[in-house]
Amino acid sequence: QVQLVESGGGLVQPGGSLRLSCEHRGSIFDLYVMGWYRQAPGNQREMVATFTGGGRRDYVDSVKGRFTIFRDNHLKTVYLQMNSLKPEDTAVYYCCGKENGEDYWGEGTQVGVSS
């Protein structure tokens, strides 16, 4: 059963913005969405933005000041607000959660940035 579903990707010009959503739709009650990752063509998957505990958040250096990760009030959906997008941000973006030591991944949403 799919536990996490990403949405909000698309094609934008450099400098544009997108807001990605990761919704917990599965039946695993204790699944906790940890953050966002991305994988560009030919590259390894990399961490983009994560919750690190105590309300802290971590971002890969290349997106600091441009991306923001946050949760909704019901903790059902995790968002990634992406501003000032660059062509280098082009990738498939995935959200990741954990439950009982096991990782769960969504199927990804595509983000393309080009002029």
Helices and strands as residue ranges (DSSP letters): E 4-7, E 10-12, E 18-24, E 32-39, E 46-53, E 56-59, G 61-63, E 67-71, E 77-82, G 87-89, E 91-99, E 102-105, E 109-113
